[in-house]
């Protein structure tokens, strides 16, 4: 039986653009890279440098913050063993091999970007790093090819608008997370010759623990568990996630789901956000998936008290235009998209919708 590789040795080297760097040189490489920049370029490279130093020099775990979507962001430390187990689960899921070329195009402020670095260390992947802001394709050479990358939906949407053929040439597998995936984007993926998956997970679960295929013959509305992960529901109907590969083996969520079996679920929405209107449950996230490609303004749906229905639907828009000016346009679009009981009884236009540091809208 082969001897186990010590956890500490999994962070002794990293390959960047074909050059393998030992721990000391890796930290120096990213530090020197950051200090050659001035202005806002250094802003996205600083958390990248900090994460590399933490992985190669730190004796404890990796620090991470929750997203802050449903409350103040919380900081905690992810044990190194959990980092390794999560990286190995990703490798087993996508068939990643040492020196596979992968792209880091997410900020390293949160776990999704940090875990791309962890995977490069632990799995021996060949990492290419770009500024996560703006266009992904503009920062890549046309000859670059990537076995795997993780993006937020907006990044992939922009790539497809800019050059669909380049996306097919340059990427084999794209993992989406960090935000809702609209129905319009899913439909746009159907003829794309790239494997695209939506992830389910959290910082506490050390990135993704379930996936659903968004295109190809395995396209599904259901998420399926990875590895030995399995699911249950609590009395509210919310997902309970069992993660035997991690130090914390059970995670209680606020995600309402339909459970097919202990390894498959359909996500309905957040328990915190559900609208109880006239005896019906309306899930705002499902409305937003349908309207994201229809309404030309950033927006979300939420509940307001209603004397007859208990609660009714309210639409909150982000726009500089006067509310009375956008209202007819918006309602005309919604009438053809939503069912009658889903239509908002109130619309509020704001100049700015409050967001978390990760860019997610904060519902009020």
N, C-alpha and C positions, 0 to 999 in steps of 0.2 A: 504494500500500500504506500502511495507517494506521500512524502512528508508535507504537512500543511505549511503554506507560506505565511510567515508572521505578518500581522496586520501592518506593522510599522514599515515593512519593506515595500508595501504596495504604493508608497508615496515617495520613493527614492529617485524616480526619474519620470520625465514627461517628454514626449516627442512633439515638437512644434515645427510645422512646415518642413518635415523630413529630417530635422536635426534633433537628436536625442540629448537632452540636458539632464545632468544629475541634479539633485535637490538644490544644492547651493547655487549652481549656475541658472537653474530655473527661476529662483527668486531674483537673482541679479538681472536676468534677462527682462523680466516683466517690470522690475524697478527702473532699469535704464530706459526701457521703452516709454514708461510714463513720464519720466523726467525730461525726455526730449521734446515733450509737448508743452504748449502754452495755452492759456485760455480754457475753453470748455472741453477740449479734447482730453485733458487730464481728468475730467470729472467721471467719465465712464471707465477710465483705465485704473483709477485709484481703488475701487472695490475689487477689480480683477487682481491687481497686485497684492492687495490685502489678503484675499482668499488663497492665493498661491502660497504666500508666506505662512499663513495659518496651517495649510496642509503639509508643508515640508518642514516647518520648524516647530509647530505647536505640538504639545504632548497630549492635549485633550482632544475633544471633538471639534467639529466645525460649527461656528456660530451661524445662526440663521434667524430671520424674522418671518413671522406670519404675515399674510398679505394685508391685513387691516381692513378687509371688506366689511366685516360684521362687528368690528370693535377695534380698539387701539392695537396696533401691531405689537406683538410680543416677541422678545428675543429669548432664544434658548440654544443649547448646544446639542448637536447630533453626534452620537458616539461614532468613532472611526469604524468600528465593526459594522454599524448600520450603513455607513457610506459604502463600504466594500460590498455588502450584501445587496444593496440597491443597485449598484453598478453591475454586479454579476447577473442580477435579474434582468436588467436591460439588455445585456449581452446575450443571454439565453433567449430572450423574446425576439430580438431582431437579428440574431446570428452574427453579431459583431465579432471580428477577429483582430488580433494585434496588427497595427499599422493600417487598419482601415482609415480612410480619410474622413474626418468629421468637421463640421463647422459650428463654431460658437458665435451666434449672432444675437444673444440675449444678454441683458445686463447682469452683472454678478452681485447685484444688491440682494437678490432673492434666490431661492433654492434652485429654480430651473436653470439659471445660468451657472450657479456654483456646481451643480451636478454634472454639467458638461465637462468642467475641469476635472472633477473627481473621476469621471469615466475615462478621461484621457490618461490620468495617472494609473488607475487601477487596471485598466484593460489594455494599456499600451497602444492606444489609438493615436493616429497622426492628426493633431489639432491645428486648425486654422482659425484665427480670431479676427473679427472685424467690429467696427463701431456698430452697436445695436440700433442706433438712431437713423431714421431715414431709410432710403432704399437699400435693400440687401444686394441686389444685382449690380448696382453702381459701384459697389466696393469689391466685386469679384472679377477676376480675369475670366474671359469667356472660355478659356481652356480648363478652368477648375472643375473637378468632379468630386462629389461628396457622397459617401455611402449612407450617411445619416446626419440629420440636424434636427434641432428643436426650434420652433418659431411660435409667435403669437399669431392668431388668425389675421390680424391687420397686416402683418409682414407678408404672409403668403398671398393675401388678396392683392397687395400692391405689386408683388412679383408677377402675378398672373396678368395684371393690367399692363405692366411694362413689357414683358416678353415671355409669353407662355412657352414658346419653343425652347428658350434658354432654360427655363425651369425643368423641362423634361430632359434636356441634355445634361444638366449639372447636378441634379439630385435624384437619388434612388429612393430614399425613405424620408418623409417629413413627419415629425410628431408635433401636433398642435396642443397648446395648453395656455393657461393664463387668462382665458376669457371665453365668452360664448362663441360658438360657431354658428353663423347664420344659415338659414335654409338656402339662401342665394349662393353662399360660398360653397356649400355642399353640392349643389347642382352644378356649379362651375367646375367641380373636381371630377365629374363623372367620366369625361373623356380624356382626363389627364393621365399620361403614362408615368406616373410617380405614385408610390404607395404612400397614402396619407392617412394618419390615424389621429383620433382625438384622445387625449389622456385624461384620466381621473386620478386625483391624488391630492396631496397637500404637503406643506412643509413638515408637519408632524409625521406624515407617512413616508418622508424622505423621497419626494417626487412621486412619480406615477406608480400605481398598483393595479390599474385596470385600463383597458383600451377599448375603443370601438373603431372599426375600419370605416372610413368615410367614402371610399370608392373601391372599385374593383369587385371581383366576384364575392368577396367576403363582407361587402358593405352591410352594415347593421345599425339598427336603432339601439341595440343593447350593448352595454359594456361587459367585457368578459375579464375575469380575474386572471392575474399573472402568477405563475408559480404555484405556491401553496396558499396564496391568499384566498379567503372565502368570506361570505357575507351573511348577514342576518338583518332583521329589522327590529327597531324598538317599538314600544306601544304607540308612539306618535306616527309610525310609518316611516321613520328615518333610518338611513343606512347605518349599520354597524359593520365595521371592517376589521377582520381578524388577520393580523400580519405576523405569522409565526417566524418569519425571517428577521424581524426587528426586535429590539430590546423591549419596546412597548408593543404588546401583542394584540391589543384591542383599542379601536378608535371609534368613539361615538360621534356621529356627524349630525348636522342639521339639514341634510339633503333628503328630501322626500323621494322615494323610489318605488317602482314596481319590481318585485323580486321574482324572477323566473325560477331560479333554483339557487343553491348556495354559491354559485360562481358566475351568475349573470343577472344584471339589473338594467332597467330603463330609468334614466334620471328624469324626474318631473320638475323639480325646482327646489328652492330653499324654503324650509318650514317658516322662517322668519318673514318671508315675502308673500306667502300665499294670500290671495284675496277671496274672502268668503262672501259671495254676492248672491242673494236670493236663493240660498241653499246649494249653490254651485261653488266648486273650488276652481279658481282661475289662477294659473301659474304665470306670473309676469314674464319669467324667462322664456317660456314657450311663445308668448306673444312677440317678444323681442326678436326671437329667432326668425319669425315670419316677417317682421316689419323692418329688420335691419337693412335689407336690400331695397326697401320701398321708400321709407321716409328719408329725405335728404338732410336730416339734422340728427346729431347725437341725441339719444332719448332713453327713457326707461318708463315702465308702468309701475304704479303703486296703488295702494288702497286709500280711500277717503271714507269717512263715516257717511252713511246714507239712511235717512229716516225710514225708508220703505224696505230697502234691500239688506240693511245691516252695514254692508260695505259696497262701494262701487269702484269702478276703475278710473284712475286718473293718469293722464299722460303728462310727463315732464319733458320739455324740449330744451335744447341748448341752441340759442340763436340770438343774433344781434337785432333781428327784425322785430317790429312790434307784434305783439300777440294777435291782435285783431287782423293783422295782415297775413299771418301764416295759417291761421285757423281754418279758413275755407279750403285751402290747398291740402292741409294735413287730413282733414275729415274726409275729403273726397277720396284720398288714397286709402284711408283705413276702411271705408265702407266696402271696398272691393277685396279687402285682405282679411278682416276679422269677422267672426260671427256676431250676430246682433247683441248677444249678452256680454260679449267681450269689448264692445266699443266703449271708449272713455266717456264718462259723463262730465268730466272736467278736464281742461287742458291748461297747463301752466308753462309759460315760456320764461326761461332764465337766461341771462347773459352767460353765466358760467355754472355748470354742474360741478359740485364738489367731487374730487377724486382722491383715491388713496395714492401713496407715493409710487405704487406700481401701475397707476393709470386706470384702475377700476373705478367705476362710478359708485358713489356712496348714496344710497337711497335715503330719502327723507320722507 
